[in-house]
Amino acid sequence: MPPIGETLREARMRQRLDIADVEQRTKIRAKYLRALENEEWSLLPGATFVTTFLRTYAEVVGLDPHVLVEEYRHSHERDDDHELQALAPMPHRQGSRGGRRPPSRPPGRGAVVAAAVVALVAFLLVLGLLGGDDAQDGDGDRAESTTTETVPEREPERQRARRAAPAEEPTPRGVRVRVVPVEPTYACVDNGAPTEVVYEGTLEAPQTFNHRRLIRLNLGKRSAQITLNGEPVAVTESPDALGLALRPGGTREIPLGERPCS
């Protein structure tokens, strides 16, 4: 089979198309189209994008995309280029999102004492109503005495319970993702299907993206530094492109077919 780049170039010329025509139809940048025709694979943003660009280019110029992709994989791509790499677990930080919730506290002594006092007062009132004036006076004295002795103990218990209950850290609202590239890399960002692409291009400087619910990130290289709401996102090293879905509650890697611009 002729070289891949030569096959693409000849097919384009037979269709009487120039690079600008193919760029308009495929939405692939001209510099990537020239890199495909010249087989300059190192100028492309990763093996995953090469196969995607090959399929799109081949369909526009009337070639069988399957044949070109298989030829590229056989000649240029390592056997493990399509294995998805799992994200390294994020370090657990005490008090952060997803941490263990404090166990529910049993009813305090103050609550038990208060319930007992209420029950006793009700019982004495019933006896007073049934036993006449003298019984009512006596029972009233006992009820007052009981209440006076118990209240000073109940209030400190409530105060200690309030001091002992730890305050829960509020769950962050929204998603704020910052990407700091170590080297220029292809990037595509959206807020989940079927929303429009927020950003697509070569990322050369730090960029911040915000959304109230979800940010999906597709990077050609994994060497970029990524933070979610100020917390670092740990990523394993690999030559593969990186796809992430970032939400307020955490991060997960997404397969190729679900990534933006894939």
JOCOR-V954700 format. One record per backbone hydrogen bond with DSSP energy under -1.0 kcal/mol. NH is the residue of the N-H (numbers start at 1). CO is the residue of the C=O. Records with the same first field share a line. If there is no record, write none. Layout:
NH=CO  CO
This chain:
7=3
8=4
9=5
10=6
11=7
12=8
13=9
14=10
15=11
16=13
17=12
22=18
23=19
24=20
25=21
26=22
27=23
33=29
34=30
35=31
36=32
37=33
38=34
40=35
41=39
43=40
44=41
46=44
50=46
51=47
52=48
53=49
54=50
55=51
56=52
57=53
58=54
59=55
60=56
61=57
63=58
68=64
69=65
70=66
71=67
72=68
73=69
74=70
75=71
76=72
77=72
81=78
83=80
96=93
99=96
112=108
113=109
114=110
115=111
116=112
117=113
118=114
119=115
120=116
121=117
122=118
123=119
124=120
125=121
126=122
127=123
128=124
129=125
130=126
131=127
136=132
137=133
138=134
139=135
140=136
141=137
142=138
143=139
144=140
145=141
146=142
147=143
148=144
149=145
150=146
151=147
154=150
155=151
157=153
158=154
159=155
160=156
161=157
162=158
163=159
164=160
165=161
175=211
177=209
178=227
179=207
180=225
185=203
187=201
188=218
189=199
190=216
195=192
198=189
199=189
201=187
203=185
207=179
209=177
211=175
215=246
216=190
217=244
218=188
219=242
220=186
225=180
227=178
228=231
229=176
231=228
233=226
242=219
244=217
245=252
246=215
247=250
250=247
252=245
254=243
258=255
259=256
262=259
